[in-house]
Amino acid sequence: MIDRIRKGLLPYLCAAVMGLAGSVAITIAVPAWNMAEAGGGSSDSSSDSSSSDSSSSDSSDDSGSSDDSVDLSSSDAPIPAGPRAAPPPPAQAPDEIVIGGLDRTALRILEDRGFVLIAGGPLPAPRALLKIPAGLTVPEALAIAAGLSKGSVVPNTYYRTQAVPVDCVGAICLDWAEVGWPPSPPAACLFSPHIGIDTGVNRDHDMLASADITVETIGATGAAPSEARHGTAIVAMFAGDPAGRVPGLAPAARILVVDPFGTADGEERADVFGLVQALERLIEAGVDVISMSLAGNGNALLEEAVVAAQAAGIPVVAAVGNAGPAAAPLYPAGYPGVVAVTAVDRNGVVYRRAVQGSHVTLSAPGVEVVTAASISGVRPQTGTSFAVPFVTTAVAAALAIGHSADLLAYLGAGATDLGEPGRDPVFGWGLVQIPSPCLAP
């Protein structure tokens, strides 16, 4: 498997200073460490260091020999209650809705009923965020507002990064060399994509000292600023020092960070109100590809923003999410035309918590990928979030050599098949092979 990955990435030996001819924008969503999926997906813990199904069952050393053990041989013996699973994080704000195309007249009607404008003015505005009256449920509020606007009326859906922290245990640490990435390829051509990222980044990290990074903050309504962990790890995968411990896939990339994430209720998350603003900013900036390492429930406003990016000729690459193989599709990966990315380990085994389905497009390394830690140094990271940079780079390279019209067909044909012949719901077209950006279009 290592050889197969290396074969696909060795063309990069001609692209050491990687930089995409033309700008490539990548939107990367990266913050929360409680990696539960929005909408009730399973929460990943740091104990999930392997994607192998054979290691997915939890072993227990409960022999029942402790002093407080219960004798279950008697029918009268009480049955001890098992540990309660932590409730899933909320899929949306419990007391907010977002209204598209709200005007002053409609706002006055809603204010008379107890709604409060939180953000989005002055009116009329593309969208407005409103707090709903006490005692009213979100569905009830949506029904009231639906007849007052020509635009979408939706919940303020939450989106979370798709990462799982993993402690390094000796030989299981994955290094760039194990995915065929040369740490210091010769500079034969320029590959400098314009990459957009939507989460906090530690600009002072030693591995990003020479990276070209611009940061713009939107934040999540009512939340503290986002942290720097997830975004720093993702940015380093793109633009890490080529001579350092995490050589970036495209060290010469221009990074545009548009951060819609915030910290609230003990987790980092973005709401749809801020996430759509981030996408609009990336479209306005003219990025070439948007890379999103996040997932959550479907939302009409998010879908409209994705469609707008695609209409502008900007491919959207997104993580399928970590809710498990039986989960319904998460978004934006589930929207038509989005390049939906799943994660595999160094043996080509799919990450056991990766979402599966007919929307899965391509696979990439995403289990124990060694990248930058939040403050300094490195650590292995796991999750579909970390597979996204490989595919985003492949998209950027394909665009650089003239494959905008047949992008998915080109990358699909070049992928290494890992599952059933052809495209399948586990691996998509297979393990992505990054084309050489040095090839003439």
Order of alpha helices (4+ residues) and beta strands (2+ residues): alpha-beta-alpha-beta-beta-alpha-beta-beta-beta-beta-beta-alpha-beta-beta-beta-alpha-beta-beta-alpha-beta-beta-beta-beta-beta-alpha-alpha
